[in-house]
Amino acid sequence: MAVATATSGVAASIMPGGRTAHSRFKIPLNIDEGATCSFTKQSGTAKLLRMASLIIWDEASMTKRQAVEALDNSMRDIMGRHDLPFGGKTVVFGGDFRQVLPVVRKGTRP
């Protein structure tokens, strides 16, 4: 069973084969709406992701939404399954979701 692991930060050094999400998935550092990861369908990264039966993304709660959407767009493309989230691959998002602050509608920064 192949597992691709990624983290948003420091835990990459303690995960076997783990790397930061931006490094593992080739996510652009400056990311906009509708972005994709910068690997090709023929790249080693694409081959690894096609072989993986599980993708674990630790510290996902600290990641920008656009980065997750970029991986989703890229996975749909390389898997050829545009109708399924992440091209049909199982993705586990980990992290401490209690660290995420609630959204206060019409709130100000203070």
C-alpha positions as CSV (number, residue, x, y, z in Angstrom):
1,M,0.0,0.0,0.0
2,A,1.4,3.4,-1.0
3,V,0.7,6.4,1.2
4,A,1.6,10.0,0.3
5,T,2.1,12.1,3.4
6,A,2.3,15.8,3.7
7,T,2.1,18.4,6.4
8,S,1.9,22.2,6.5
9,G,4.9,22.6,8.7
10,V,7.3,21.1,11.2
11,A,5.8,17.6,11.6
12,A,7.2,16.6,8.2
13,S,10.5,15.7,9.9
14,I,8.8,13.0,12.1
15,M,6.5,11.4,9.5
16,P,8.1,8.5,7.5
17,G,8.6,9.9,4.0
18,G,6.7,13.0,5.0
19,R,7.3,16.3,3.4
20,T,5.6,19.7,3.5
21,A,2.4,19.9,1.4
22,H,3.9,22.6,-0.9
23,S,6.9,20.4,-1.5
24,R,5.1,17.1,-1.9
25,F,2.3,18.3,-4.1
26,K,4.2,21.1,-5.9
27,I,1.7,23.7,-4.7
28,P,2.6,27.3,-5.9
29,L,3.5,29.6,-3.0
30,N,1.5,32.4,-4.4
31,I,-1.8,30.8,-5.1
32,D,-5.0,32.1,-6.7
33,E,-8.5,30.8,-7.3
34,G,-8.6,27.9,-9.8
35,A,-4.9,27.1,-9.4
36,T,-3.4,23.7,-10.0
37,C,-0.3,22.1,-8.6
38,S,2.8,22.5,-10.8
39,F,3.4,18.8,-11.7
40,T,2.7,17.2,-15.0
41,K,0.7,14.0,-15.7
42,Q,4.0,12.2,-16.5
43,S,6.0,13.4,-13.5
44,G,7.2,11.3,-10.6
45,T,4.8,13.2,-8.3
46,A,1.9,12.3,-10.5
47,K,3.0,8.6,-10.6
48,L,3.3,8.5,-6.8
49,L,-0.1,10.0,-6.3
50,R,-1.7,7.6,-8.8
51,M,-0.2,4.7,-6.9
52,A,-1.1,6.0,-3.5
53,S,-4.2,4.4,-1.9
54,L,-4.3,7.0,0.8
55,I,-3.1,10.6,1.1
56,I,-2.6,12.0,4.6
57,W,-2.4,15.8,5.0
58,D,-1.5,16.8,8.5
59,E,-2.0,20.3,9.8
60,A,-4.6,20.8,7.1
61,S,-6.5,23.3,9.3
62,M,-3.6,25.7,8.9
63,T,-3.6,25.5,5.1
64,K,-5.2,28.0,2.7
65,R,-8.4,26.8,1.0
66,Q,-6.9,27.5,-2.4
67,A,-4.0,25.0,-1.7
68,V,-6.5,22.2,-1.0
69,E,-8.5,23.2,-4.1
70,A,-5.3,23.2,-6.2
71,L,-4.6,19.6,-5.1
72,D,-8.2,18.6,-5.8
73,N,-8.0,20.1,-9.3
74,S,-4.7,18.4,-10.1
75,M,-5.9,15.0,-8.7
76,R,-9.1,15.1,-10.8
77,D,-6.9,15.8,-13.8
78,I,-4.2,13.1,-13.3
79,M,-6.8,10.5,-12.3
80,G,-9.1,11.4,-15.2
81,R,-12.0,11.4,-12.8
82,H,-13.3,15.0,-12.9
83,D,-16.6,14.0,-11.3
84,L,-15.0,12.8,-8.0
85,P,-13.3,14.8,-5.3
86,F,-9.5,14.3,-5.5
87,G,-10.0,12.1,-8.5
88,G,-11.5,9.3,-6.3
89,K,-8.5,9.1,-3.9
90,T,-9.0,8.9,-0.2
91,V,-7.6,12.0,1.5
92,V,-7.4,12.3,5.3
93,F,-7.0,15.8,6.7
94,G,-5.4,15.9,10.1
95,G,-4.6,18.6,12.6
96,D,-6.0,20.4,15.6
97,F,-9.1,22.0,14.2
98,R,-9.7,23.7,17.6
99,Q,-6.9,26.1,16.6
100,V,-9.0,27.6,13.8
101,L,-10.8,30.7,14.8
102,P,-14.6,31.0,14.1
103,V,-15.8,33.3,11.4
104,V,-17.7,36.3,12.8
105,R,-19.9,37.8,10.1
106,K,-19.4,41.5,9.5
107,G,-16.8,41.5,12.3
108,T,-13.8,43.7,12.4
109,R,-10.2,42.6,13.1
110,P,-10.3,43.7,16.8
